[in-house]
């Protein structure tokens, strides 16, 4: 601008001799501005064009090149002063705006906090005691207890038991790898079989487990979603802007070439799809962070959109609607010796199933013995050989190997609501059964009543129908309850709902419902204080917060509303900006200042709205 003073002021005729010299000095100083300071826009535009796409940097690059080329022509041909001072100011404010945007995004960025919320815990052994700790607290040398179907959270050495590791989450191969004591086992594998003890050889990486959620085998299709819509806006929006800029330039050309160039530059700069493209991710990202703060941990923003579209909700009963850690088990049958209790404990402690854990906690304190040939069949039971004795625990059919209808018809030991029966045999001899008293979670009745106003609600249980009358009394006569459901039955039921056009959310107890969680549009795993993490799930909800599920749904609907509102605000801004630019009432320099400010404003608006909605819902 200082070098342009002779042109601006025209002090006297002698100053005209300095005009060519100052013009070339201006060109010299503008070279790093164009080739270095503007290079980020050119590089971004070129990359997208190579892939036959268009982003917001394409029209910006066209405007910058037109601005610079016109200025070069005027200075070299001495037909005009050029616009190098305005051009440099334009780049300056564009870069300032980009820094402002980056600082704002970093301040409200949800990704950096998201993975640290991951709630999975792990059981470690200290002496003869076993305790649960967060994954982040695992240290090298800790003895980690991994049970059947649990995911190994850290690279470790096998110290006790036989490892039968399923790496299908990582390699895609269904064959398990057998590991002997002393073998190195990598994080991400899943133990299939009896309990094993591992010595941690590395520090845990929670982000590694979250990466399992993004494996292609667990991804679910989502049609016409907001994220895809917002990501496509830049392409179509930019094409429209280029057409408008061309038409405006043609219309202004007969009036004034300088004015035409100014109008074209202003149009290319002021039109910004950034706010449209970013408002969705940032609004839904802030939604993720708020829900995680309330112990509802969602995989990604696409899952938030699927939750918004849910029409049917399927609940598992045992371990989901009932509390796991407060259940107790009483044994009815032959008197069990201390050694027999130790044998039972050794078998059931290998399983993560809620009934197995209830039995284990009820007879805790007995010594743990080595279990051979451990097998767990989902929905049926567990078995293992201890000191040469085959022990089975599970359904009557599983334990006896036959359907004794006469026995089952007279089996009326207890009809108390909320109880389950686990039968027990030693070497094929029926010893009796455990009666596990399930304690229903608080707040379930108002939760079901709230959800039934907007969704179809179903309850599936692997138990017998003894709880049906109690559940109907507690919840509603309209609730659809199905008993004696195996994991395969649950999967089929969800498939049938989907065939009927329903968008289904399955709420289960993690690995025991892995098939149903994976098949559902949204799979929610209920977590307590163990590794209830399943890559097949889309979200993890702490058991104590299940009663707030209806509130979470309401908040998600409002978050989607804030995204749609931001679209409207951004479109209005672009229409007004384009109007003033086309009419020649906006300079490119002012457009360069306004563009990033408007983008940041819309993004902050969406984040602020989700924060406000969270406060309204007391989240």
N, C-alpha and C positions, 0 to 999 in steps of 0.2 A: 504493500500500500504506500509506503514511503517513496519507493522508486516510481510509483505512478503519479506522484505529486505534480511533476511538470505537465502531465496530461490533464490532471484534474484542475490545476490552478491556472495554467497558461499565463505565467507572470508577464512574460514579454516574448517578442519574436526570437530572441537569442536562446531562450530555453528550448526551442524546438530542435536545436542541434543536439540536445541531450536525449531526446526522445528515442532514437534508435539504440543508443548505448544502454539506456535504462531498460528498454524493451528486451534486449538480449540478456541483460543481467537478471531480469525477471524470469525469463525462460530457463536460465541456468539454475536459479534457485528453486524453480518449480519441478525440476527433473526428479529429485528425491521424493518430493511430495506425491508425484504421480506414480513413479515406479516402485517406491518403497512403502510409503504410508498408505497407498491405495491398493497395494498388492493383495491384501487379505480378501478384498471384495472380488478382485479379478480371479484369484485362485478358486474361491468358492463357486463363483459363477461358471468357470470353466469345467470344474469337476461335475457339476450337475448337468451341464450341457452334454458332456461326454456320455453320460448315462441317459441321454434323451429325456431330461427332466428340466424343470425350471424352479428356482427358488427366489427369494426376495433380493438376493445379491445380483441377479441378472439385470433387472431394470436399473438398479443403482449403478452397476458397472457401465451400462449403456449411457446413462446420464453423465457419469464422470468423464467417460471418453469423449462424448459430444462436447461437454464443457471445455475440456482441455484442447481438443482439436480445433474448435472454433477460435479459442484464444491464440493458439499458435498461428493459425492462418492470418488473423488480423494483425498480430505483431510483426510477423515476417513480411507480409505484403504491405504493411503500414497503412492498411485500410481502416484501422481502428485500434483502440487501446488494449483490446482483449479483456479477459475477466480473471486473470491469474490471482488477483487479490481475493476476489469472491470465491474462486475455485479452491484456494488454499484454506479460506475460512470454512468452506463447505466440508472439506476433508477433516479439518480440525474438529468441528462440531459433531461430525459423524463418529469419529473415534472417541470423543468425549462421551457421546451418547452410548457407544458400545461398552465403554468402561462402566458407565453408570448402570447399564443393564446388567452387566456381569456381577457387579457388586450387589445389586438388588437381588439377583437370582441366588447368589451364594448365601445371602442373608436369610432367605426363605426356602432354601433348598431342602427338600425332604429326604433325598437319597442318603445324605451323610448320616442321618439319625436312624434311618429305617432299619438297617441291618443290626444295629446295636440293640434294638428292641426284641430281637428274636428270643422267644421265651423258653426254649428247650433246656431242660435240666438233665443231669446225668447222675447215676448212683455210683459212689465210690466206696471202697472198702478201707477202713482204718482199723487194723487189728482184727477183731471178730465182729466189729460193728459196721453197719452199712448206713450211709447217709446220702441225701440228695443235695447237690450243689449246682449253681448255674454253670453253663458251659464255659463262660468267660473266666471262671476261677480254676479250671483244670490246670494243673502244673505238671511239668515233666517229672515222671516217676510215680504219679498217682496210679492207684490200682482201680481200674474202671470195671464195673459190672455191666455186662451186656446180655440181655435175655433174648429169647426167641423173637424174631421179627424187629428187633431194635436196630437202628442205624448207628454205625460206629462213627463218632464225631471227630476223631483225631487219629493220626498215624500212631500205631501202638504195637507192642510185642505181646504175643499170646503167652500168658503165664499159666493158665489153668483151664482145663476143658478141651474139647475138640471143636475147632473152628470150621464151620460149614458156611462160607461167606458167599453171598449173592451180590455180585458187582453189576447186575443188570442196569441199575440206575446210571452207571457210568459207561460200561462197555456195550450194553444192549444185549449181551449174551445171557441166556437164561440158565446156563449150567453153573452150578455152585462150585466153588473152589475149596477143597478140604485143606485145612491148615493144622499142622502139629504144633506142640508147645515150642516156643522159641522163634516161631515164624513172625515176620513183619506183616501186619495187616493195615491196609490203607484206609483212610477216612472215606466215608461214602458207601462202604460195603454194608450189607445187612446180614446179621447172624440168623441162620435158619437151623434151628435145633436147640440143644440144651444151652444152659447158661455158661458163659465163659468169662474169664477174668483177663484183663489186658493191662499192661503197664504203658502209660502214655510216653511216647518218645519225642513228641513235638508239642508245641503249644497249639491249642485249638483255634480254628478259624471259623467263626460263626458264618462269615460270608460264604465259606465253602459250602456249608449245608444249604444256605439260601440259593446257591447256584443250582442245586439239584431241582429246585422248583422250576427252573427255566429249561430243563432238559426237554428236547423236542417231543419225547414220548409222553410227556405229561401236559403238553400244551392243548388248549381247547379252542375251538373255533368260535369267533364272535362276529356276527354280521352287522353291518351298518353301524359301527360303534363311533363314539364321539372322537376318540383318539385318531382313528383312521380318517374321519371326516376332516378334522382340524389339520392333519398332516398333508392332506390333499389340497387344502385351500390355497396354499402358496402357489401351486402350479397353475390352477385355473385363474386365480385372482391376478397373478402376474401377467398372464396372456391378455386378460381384459384391460389391464393398465397399459400395456404396450399398444393395444389398439386405440385406446383413448388418447394416449400421448401422440400417436401418429396423426389421428384425426385433428387434434387440437393444433399440432404443428402445421398441418396443411391449411387449416382455416386462418391461422395468424400469419402465415408466410407472405401473402399479398400485402398485408398491413405493414409488417416490419419483420425483417429477418431476425434482428436482435430480439424482438419481443417473442417471436416464434420459438427461438432457442431457449429463452428464459422460461416460457410456458412449458415446453417439453421437459426441461430439466426439473421444474417444480413438480410436474405431474409424476415423473419417475421417482422422485424422492419422497413426496408426501404420502403416496399410497403405500401402506405398510400392512402386509398380512401377518406380521410377527405376532401381534396381540391375539389374532384369531388362532394362530397355530400354537401359541404357548399358554393361553388361558386355560385350556382343558387340562394339559399335564400338570400345571402348577396348582390349579384348584383341586383336582383329584389327588395330587401328591400331598397337599396339605391335609386332605381328608384322610389319607393313609396314616399320616403322622398323628393326627388327633385320635383316630380309632386305636392306633397302637398304644397311645398313652392310656387308653382305657382297656388295655389287654385284649384287643381284637386285632390280630396281626394278619394283614392281608398281603398276598403275594405281590400284586402290581395294580396299576390303575385300571387295566383292562378288567380285572376281577371286580373292581368297584362298579364298573358299568354293567357287568353281568348281574351283580346283586340288585342293581336298579331295575333290571328286567325280570327278576324272579316272579313266578306266578304260583309255584307250589313248593312247600317246605316239608321235607321228610326227616323225622327225628328217629334216631335209634333210642332204645329205652335204657338198657343196662349200661352204666358207665357214662351215660350222656344226660338223661333226665334224672338219674339217681346219682348220689354222691359216692365216689369210689373210696375215699379214705376213711369215711365214717361207718361203712358197712361192717357188720359183724356176722360171724358164722358159728352156728351151733351144730354139733354132730348128734345124729339120732341113729342108733343101731348098736352093734356089738361094741363092748367096751374096748377102747384103743389103748394099747400100752405106750409107754414113753418111746420105745424103739419104733413102733408103728407110726406114731405122730412124727418122729424124725424122718421116717421114710416118706411120708406124705408131704411134709414141708420141703424135702429135697426135690420132689417132683414139681409141685405147684409153683415153687419159687423161680422156676425157669420161665414161666409164662408172664406176659404183661396183661392178660385178660383180667377185667375187673373182678370176676368171681374168683379166679386163682389168687389174686392179690388179697382179696378179703379173707380167704382161707389161710393164706400164709401169715397175714397179720394177726389172725385169731390164735394161731399156734406158734407165734414167733418166740424166739428164745431157744428153740431146739437146735441141735447141732446139724450142720449142713453136710450131707454125705454125697459121694460121687454118684451121678446118675448116668447110666449107659443107655444107648438106643432111645434117646428122648424123641418123642413125636408129639406134635400138636396139630390137630385138625380143626380148622375154624368152624365154629358153630356146633362142635361135637364134644371135644374134650382133649385131655392130655394123658400121656402115658410115658413110663420110663422104667428101667430096671435098676433097682437099688439092692445091693447085697444078694443078687441072684433072684430077687422077687419082682415079678411084673406088677406094677401098680398102675391102675387106671382111675381117672377122675373125670366125670363129665355127665352127659345125658345117660339115661338108663339103657338105651339102645346101644350106645357106644361102649358102655362098661360091660354089659352082658353079651354084646354081640348079637342080640336078637330082640325082637319086639314082643315082650311078654305082656300081652293085652290084659290078661287076668290080673297081673300084678298092678299094672297102671290103673285099672278101673277101681281097684281097692286102695289106691295110694292117696289117702285123704288125711295125711298126717297133719298138714297145716294149710289152711286156706287164707292166712293173713295176707292182706294186700302188700305188695312190694317185696315179696320173698321169691327166691329162686332156689332150686335144688340141684346139688352136685352129688352124684352117686359115686361110690368108692368100692373098688374091688382089689383084692390081693390074690394074684395068681388065679384069676377067674372067679374067686369066691366073693360074693357080694357082702360087704361089711356094714352097709348102711348108707346114709347120705348126710351131707351138710345142708343145713337150711341157712341160706344167706339172706339176711334182712337188709334189703335195699332202702336207703333213706333218700326220699325224693328231695330234690333241691328246692330251696325256698324261692318263691316268686314264680313258680311254673304255671300256676293257674291263671294269674293275670297276664302272663306272657302269651299263653295259648289263646286266651280270649282276645288279646290285642291283634295277634297275627291272623286269627280267623276272620277278622273284619276285611282283610285285604288279600289274603292268600288261602289256598287250599292246604290244609295241614294234615299230615299223616304221621302215625307212630308205628314203627316196625320193631318187633322184639323177637329174639330167639327163644324167649321163655314160653311157658305154657300160658293158657288164657286165664289163669286164676286172677290176674290183675285187671281184667277188662272192665268189670263192673265198678271197681274202685276208680280207675282212670276216667271212665265216663262221668262218674259222680264228681270227681275233682275238676275235670276240665269242661267238657261239653258233650251233650249227646250227639252233636254233629261231627265230632272228631272221629276219623277213620283209623281204627286200631287193628293191626294184624299181628298174630302171634305165631310161634313156631317157625320163624323166618330164618333160614340159613343165609350166610353171606351171598350165595348165588341167588337166592330168592329176592333179596334186597336189590341186587343189581338188575334183575329182570323187572322188578316193579318200577324202578326208575326208568328203564328203557321204555316200558309201556306208557308211562306218563309223558315221556318225550315224544313218543309216536302220536300222542293225542294233542300235541302242540304246546305242552307245558314247558316252561323254563324252570328247572328243578334245582333246589338247594338241598343237599344232604348234610345233616348234622350228626356226626358219629364220633366214636371214641378212637379215632386214629387208625392204627394198623389193622385192627379187627374188622374194619369196614372199608378197607383200602379199595376194593373193587367198586363198591357203590360210590365212594368219594370220587373216584376217577371218572366214573360214568356220568355223574351228575354235572350240570352246568357250572355249579359252584359247590365244591366240597369243603366243609368246615369241620376241622378236627378239634374235639374238646381236649384240653390239656390240663393236667393237675401238676404233679411234681416229678414226672418221669419223662423219658424220651417218648412222647406220643407224636413225634414228628413223622409225617408220611409225605414223600414227594408227590403222592397222588392228590393231596389236599391243596386247596387254593387259599386257605386261611386257617389260622389257629386261634381259638377262642378259649380264654381261661374259664374253667368250669364255674367259678364264682360269679362270672359276669354273663352267663347264659341268660339270666333273667332280664338283662338289658338289651337283648337282641332286637326287640321291636323299636327301641329308641335308636339303635344304630341304623336300622333300615330307614327310619324317618329322617335322620341326619343325612344319609346318603342321597335320598331323594332331593333334599334341599341343596346339597352340594352340586348335583347335576343341574338343578335350576340355576345356580350361580354361574355355571359354565354357559348355559344358554343365554343368560342375561348379558354376560360379557361379549358373546357373539353379537348381540344386538347393538351394544354400546360401540363396539369396534367398527361395525358396519356403518353406523351413523357418523362416526368420526371420519371414516374414509370417504363417505359421500360428500360431507361438508368440505373436507380438505381438497378433494378433487374438483369440487365446484369452484372454489376460490382460485385454485391453480389454473384451471382451464380458462377462467375469466381474466387471468393475468393480474390478479390482485395479491399474489404471494410470490416472494422471491425464493430462489433455491436455497439461499442461506437460512432464511427463516424456516423453510420446510425441513432443513437438516436438523434444526434445533427441536422442532415440534415432533418429528417422527419418533425418536427414542423416548421422549417424554410421554407421548400418548401410549406407546407400547408398555412402558413400565406402569403407567397409571391403570391400564386395564388389568394387568397381571396382579398388581397390589389390590385392586378392587375385588378380584375373585378370591384371593387369599384372605382378605379382610372379611368378606362375606361368609366364607366357610368358618372362620374363627368366631364370627358373630353367631352363626347358627349353632356352633358347638356350645357357646355359652348359654344360648337359649335352651338347649337340651341338657345343660349341666354336665357336659362332657369335658 
